[in-house]
Amino acid sequence: MRKNRLLSRQLKKCEIDTVEEITPEKFEKFLELVESSYNGYEKSLNLLDRSLEIASEEMREALEKNKKQTEQMLKQSRLASMGEMVSMIAHQWRQPLNAISLTATDLKIKISLGELDMSKITEGLEKIVSHVQHLSDTVEDFRRFFKSEKSMAETTFKDIVESIETIIETTAKNSSIDINYRLDKSCIFKSYPNELKQAILNLVKNAEDVLIERGVKRPRIEIVSRCDERKSYLEIRDNGGGVPPEILEHIFEPDFSTKKDNGTGVGLYMTKIIVEEHCGGRLKVENNKEGATFTIELNR
């Protein structure tokens, strides 16, 4: 079992030192602690959401007063305001928090049914540890994201997507969304992997939201990478019906949202900033036969 301070503390509270010592009663107590921690994260998210509303409102007012200078102002500030930091962390935390809840619930159901399979328990605990670590990593990633000192690394879209595949799969599974991958391992480029992880998660989450909101039958997301001699591409396609032509040109604006409720427009706007201003690439959207295709384009 992977070492993790948070997990170790929770296990000690339940008087569990090794996997062999796990009993249904002790494991039930452990799940209750996990659920309690999850509820605490939910309360924190509510506070973050309120901060996001305030930050978004201030952003909209500033853009109304001086739209012509918006682009230059964003470049100079490098998105260092607290409101932007809070909104991005909140946006990224939702997926791993949901994944933790789903994994814990699945394990609890197996316990109640008497299906105490140690291999499945170990696997479930490993997933929870991974998601908790992602929460911590996200904060650290964004600290680096807002600093000027960043180091580039050789990578591929295949490596980046596979590093966040567990989070993508767990949340999609809960909504019965099929995820199909076609990733080329030969398309190597130099960029900032941590920033690209956040951008890709934002785009996948956006596709999931569209599929759920529109009640699409047999919802599907395809994640495809390819390259040519000059560029590498990552396409995220859905079968959600596409983006209405009249709003295509506005979809990346900071105060524009297609969501009926609680939409701020921050997710896609910040994703474009990450890809284009921080990674030197291009993010575009177009409609396909079944839905929308968002494409990240980076120089090799």
C-alpha positions as CSV (number, residue, x, y, z in Angstrom):
1,M,0.0,0.0,0.0
2,R,1.5,3.4,-1.0
3,K,2.8,5.5,1.9
4,N,0.8,8.7,2.5
5,R,0.6,10.8,5.6
6,L,-3.1,11.6,5.3
7,L,-4.0,8.0,4.7
8,S,-1.8,6.8,7.6
9,R,-3.5,9.2,10.0
10,Q,-6.9,8.0,9.0
11,L,-5.9,4.4,9.3
12,K,-4.4,4.9,12.7
13,K,-7.6,6.5,14.0
14,C,-9.3,3.2,13.0
15,E,-6.6,1.1,14.7
16,I,-5.4,-0.3,11.3
17,D,-1.6,-0.7,10.8
18,T,-1.6,-3.3,8.0
19,V,-4.0,-4.5,5.3
20,E,-4.2,-7.8,7.2
21,E,-5.7,-6.0,10.2
22,I,-8.7,-4.7,8.3
23,T,-12.0,-5.9,9.5
24,P,-15.5,-4.9,8.3
25,E,-16.0,-2.8,11.5
26,K,-12.7,-1.0,11.2
27,F,-13.1,-0.4,7.5
28,E,-16.6,1.0,8.1
29,K,-15.1,3.4,10.5
30,F,-12.4,4.3,8.0
31,L,-15.1,5.1,5.3
32,E,-16.9,7.3,7.7
33,L,-13.7,9.3,8.3
34,V,-13.2,9.6,4.5
35,E,-16.8,10.8,4.0
36,S,-16.4,13.3,6.9
37,S,-13.3,14.6,5.2
38,Y,-15.2,14.8,1.9
39,N,-18.0,16.8,3.5
40,G,-15.3,19.2,4.9
41,Y,-14.0,19.7,1.3
42,E,-17.5,20.3,0.1
43,K,-17.9,23.2,2.7
44,S,-14.6,24.6,1.5
45,L,-15.8,24.5,-2.1
46,N,-19.0,26.4,-1.1
47,L,-16.7,29.2,0.2
48,L,-14.6,29.0,-2.9
49,D,-17.7,29.2,-5.1
50,R,-18.8,32.4,-3.3
51,S,-15.3,33.9,-3.8
52,L,-15.5,32.9,-7.5
53,E,-18.9,34.7,-7.9
54,I,-17.4,37.9,-6.4
55,A,-14.2,37.6,-8.5
56,S,-16.3,37.0,-11.7
57,E,-18.5,40.0,-11.0
58,E,-15.5,42.2,-10.5
59,M,-14.0,40.9,-13.7
60,R,-17.2,41.6,-15.7
61,E,-17.3,45.2,-14.4
62,A,-13.7,45.8,-15.2
63,L,-14.1,44.5,-18.8
64,E,-17.2,46.6,-19.4
65,K,-15.3,49.7,-18.4
66,N,-12.3,49.0,-20.5
67,K,-12.8,46.2,-23.1
68,K,-10.2,47.6,-25.5
69,Q,-7.4,47.2,-23.0
70,T,-8.4,43.8,-21.7
71,E,-5.9,41.7,-23.6
72,Q,-3.0,43.9,-22.7
73,M,-4.1,44.1,-19.1
74,L,-4.2,40.3,-18.8
75,K,-0.7,39.9,-20.2
76,Q,0.7,42.4,-17.8
77,S,-1.0,41.0,-14.7
78,R,-0.2,37.4,-15.6
79,L,-3.5,36.4,-14.0
80,A,-2.1,36.8,-10.5
81,S,-5.2,38.0,-8.8
82,M,-6.6,36.0,-5.9
83,G,-10.0,35.7,-7.5
84,E,-8.5,33.9,-10.5
85,M,-6.4,31.6,-8.3
86,V,-9.5,30.6,-6.2
87,S,-11.7,30.0,-9.3
88,M,-9.1,27.7,-10.9
89,I,-8.4,25.6,-7.8
90,A,-12.2,25.2,-7.2
91,H,-12.7,24.2,-10.8
92,Q,-10.0,21.5,-10.6
93,W,-10.9,20.2,-7.1
94,R,-14.4,19.2,-8.2
95,Q,-13.3,16.2,-10.2
96,P,-11.0,14.5,-7.7
97,L,-13.5,15.2,-4.8
98,N,-16.2,13.6,-6.8
99,A,-14.0,10.7,-7.6
100,I,-13.1,10.2,-3.9
101,S,-16.8,10.2,-3.0
102,L,-17.7,7.7,-5.7
103,T,-14.8,5.3,-4.8
104,A,-15.7,5.4,-1.0
105,T,-19.4,4.8,-1.8
106,D,-18.6,1.9,-4.0
107,L,-16.4,0.3,-1.3
108,K,-19.1,0.9,1.3
109,I,-21.7,-0.9,-0.9
110,K,-19.4,-3.9,-1.3
111,I,-19.0,-4.0,2.5
112,S,-22.7,-3.9,3.1
113,L,-23.2,-6.7,0.6
114,G,-20.6,-8.8,2.3
115,E,-18.2,-8.6,-0.7
116,L,-15.0,-8.1,1.4
117,D,-12.5,-8.7,-1.3
118,M,-9.1,-7.5,-0.1
119,S,-7.7,-6.8,-3.5
120,K,-10.6,-4.5,-4.3
121,I,-10.3,-2.8,-1.0
122,T,-6.6,-2.2,-1.6
123,E,-7.3,-1.0,-5.1
124,G,-10.0,1.4,-3.8
125,L,-7.7,2.8,-1.1
126,E,-5.0,3.4,-3.7
127,K,-7.4,5.3,-5.8
128,I,-8.4,7.5,-2.8
129,V,-4.8,8.2,-2.0
130,S,-4.1,9.1,-5.6
131,H,-7.1,11.6,-5.7
132,V,-6.1,13.1,-2.4
133,Q,-2.5,13.6,-3.7
134,H,-4.0,15.2,-6.8
135,L,-5.7,17.8,-4.6
136,S,-2.4,18.7,-3.0
137,D,-0.6,18.6,-6.4
138,T,-3.2,21.0,-7.9
139,V,-2.4,23.7,-5.4
140,E,1.3,23.3,-6.0
141,D,0.8,23.3,-9.8
142,F,-1.1,26.5,-9.6
143,R,1.5,28.1,-7.4
144,R,4.0,27.4,-10.1
145,F,1.5,28.4,-12.8
146,F,1.3,31.9,-11.5
147,K,5.0,32.3,-11.0
148,S,7.2,33.4,-13.9
149,E,9.9,30.7,-13.3
150,K,8.7,27.6,-15.0
151,S,10.7,24.8,-16.7
152,M,9.7,23.2,-20.0
153,A,9.9,19.5,-20.5
154,E,9.7,17.1,-23.4
155,T,6.4,15.2,-23.3
156,T,3.6,13.9,-25.3
157,F,-0.2,14.3,-25.1
158,K,-0.3,10.6,-24.5
159,D,1.8,10.9,-21.4
160,I,-0.2,13.9,-20.1
161,V,-3.6,12.3,-20.7
162,E,-2.6,9.0,-19.1
163,S,-1.4,10.8,-16.0
164,I,-5.0,12.2,-15.4
165,E,-6.9,9.2,-16.8
166,T,-8.1,7.9,-13.5
167,I,-9.8,11.2,-12.7
168,I,-11.4,11.5,-16.1
169,E,-12.6,7.9,-16.1
170,T,-14.1,7.9,-12.6
171,T,-16.2,11.0,-13.1
172,A,-17.3,10.0,-16.6
173,K,-18.3,6.5,-15.4
174,N,-20.7,8.0,-12.8
175,S,-22.5,9.8,-15.6
176,S,-22.4,6.8,-18.0
177,I,-20.2,8.7,-20.4
178,D,-17.9,6.5,-22.6
179,I,-14.4,7.8,-23.0
180,N,-12.4,6.7,-26.1
181,Y,-8.7,7.3,-26.5
182,R,-6.5,7.4,-29.6
183,L,-3.2,8.7,-28.5
184,D,0.0,8.8,-30.6
185,K,3.1,8.2,-28.4
186,S,5.5,9.4,-31.1
187,C,4.3,13.1,-31.1
188,I,6.9,14.6,-28.8
189,F,7.0,18.3,-28.0
190,K,8.4,20.7,-25.4
191,S,5.9,22.5,-23.1
192,Y,4.6,22.8,-19.5
193,P,2.9,19.4,-18.6
194,N,1.3,20.7,-15.4
195,E,-0.4,23.6,-17.1
196,L,-1.6,21.3,-19.9
197,K,-3.1,18.8,-17.4
198,Q,-5.3,21.6,-16.1
199,A,-6.3,22.7,-19.6
200,I,-7.3,19.2,-20.6
201,L,-9.3,18.5,-17.5
202,N,-11.2,21.8,-18.1
203,L,-12.1,20.8,-21.6
204,V,-13.2,17.3,-20.6
205,K,-15.2,18.7,-17.8
206,N,-16.9,21.1,-20.2
207,A,-17.8,18.2,-22.5
208,E,-19.2,16.2,-19.7
209,D,-21.3,19.2,-18.5
210,V,-22.8,19.6,-22.0
211,L,-23.6,15.9,-22.4
212,I,-25.3,15.8,-19.0
213,E,-27.2,19.1,-19.4
214,R,-28.6,18.1,-22.8
215,G,-29.5,14.5,-21.7
216,V,-27.6,12.9,-24.7
217,K,-28.3,9.3,-25.2
218,R,-25.2,7.2,-25.3
219,P,-22.9,10.1,-24.4
220,R,-19.4,9.9,-25.7
221,I,-16.1,11.8,-25.5
222,E,-13.1,11.1,-27.8
223,I,-9.6,12.2,-26.9
224,V,-7.3,12.0,-29.9
225,S,-3.7,13.1,-30.4
226,R,-1.9,13.4,-33.7
227,C,1.0,15.4,-35.2
228,D,2.7,16.5,-38.4
229,E,6.2,17.7,-39.0
230,R,5.6,21.1,-37.3
231,K,2.8,20.7,-34.7
232,S,1.2,18.4,-32.2
233,Y,-2.6,18.3,-31.8
234,L,-5.0,17.1,-29.1
235,E,-8.7,16.9,-30.0
236,I,-11.4,16.5,-27.4
237,R,-14.7,15.6,-29.2
238,D,-18.2,15.0,-27.9
239,N,-21.5,14.0,-29.4
240,G,-23.5,16.7,-27.5
241,G,-25.0,18.4,-30.5
242,G,-22.3,21.1,-31.0
243,V,-22.1,24.9,-30.2
244,P,-24.7,27.1,-31.8
245,P,-23.0,29.1,-34.6
246,E,-24.1,32.5,-33.1
247,I,-22.0,31.9,-29.9
248,L,-18.9,30.2,-31.4
249,E,-17.0,33.4,-31.5
250,H,-17.9,34.3,-27.9
251,I,-17.2,31.0,-26.2
252,F,-13.8,31.9,-24.8
253,E,-14.8,35.3,-23.5
254,P,-14.3,35.6,-19.7
255,D,-17.9,36.6,-18.9
256,F,-19.6,34.3,-21.4
257,S,-21.2,31.0,-20.4
258,T,-23.5,28.5,-22.2
259,K,-24.7,27.0,-18.9
260,K,-28.2,27.7,-17.8
261,D,-27.3,27.8,-14.1
262,N,-24.2,28.9,-12.2
263,G,-22.2,29.5,-15.3
264,T,-19.4,32.0,-15.0
265,G,-17.5,31.4,-18.3
266,V,-14.2,31.2,-16.4
267,G,-13.3,27.6,-17.3
268,L,-12.9,27.9,-21.1
269,Y,-11.6,31.5,-20.8
270,M,-8.8,30.4,-18.5
271,T,-8.1,27.3,-20.5
272,K,-7.4,29.5,-23.6
273,I,-5.1,31.7,-21.5
274,I,-3.2,28.6,-20.3
275,V,-2.8,27.1,-23.8
276,E,-2.1,30.3,-25.7
277,E,-0.3,32.7,-23.3
278,H,1.5,30.2,-21.1
279,C,2.2,27.4,-23.5
280,G,2.5,29.4,-26.7
281,G,0.0,27.3,-28.5
282,R,-3.5,27.7,-29.9
283,L,-6.9,26.6,-28.7
284,K,-9.9,26.5,-31.1
285,V,-13.3,25.1,-31.3
286,E,-15.4,23.9,-34.2
287,N,-18.5,21.7,-34.7
288,N,-18.3,18.2,-36.0
289,K,-21.2,16.0,-37.3
290,E,-22.3,15.0,-33.8
291,G,-21.0,17.7,-31.5
292,A,-18.1,20.0,-30.8
293,T,-14.3,19.5,-31.2
294,F,-11.9,21.5,-29.1
295,T,-8.3,21.4,-30.4
296,I,-5.1,22.2,-28.6
297,E,-2.3,22.9,-31.1
298,L,1.3,23.2,-30.0
299,N,4.6,23.6,-31.9
300,R,6.9,20.6,-31.9
